[in-house]
C-alpha cells in the first residue's frame, strides 16, 4: 500500500479531456469536474485538469499491496 508518483500529461485540450472522461466512464470510473478524488478496486487517485496550461495531473494516493510500484 502506498502512494505513487503523479503522472502528468501535457497538451490535453478540452476535447481530449472530454475523451478521457468518456473512456474512464466506460470503465466505471467517473471523473466529475476538472478535479477530484475517487477509489476503485483498492486504488485511490485524484486528478486535476488545468485547461489553461493545458495539463492533466493524476497522482495515485493509495494502491493495494499486490500492485507493483511504478519505476520513476
Secondary structure as UniProt FT lines:
FT   STRAND          7..10
FT   HELIX           14..26
FT   TURN            27..28
FT   STRAND          35..40
FT   TURN            41..42
FT   STRAND          43..50
FT   TURN            51..54
FT   STRAND          55..58
FT   STRAND          60..62
FT   TURN            65..66
//
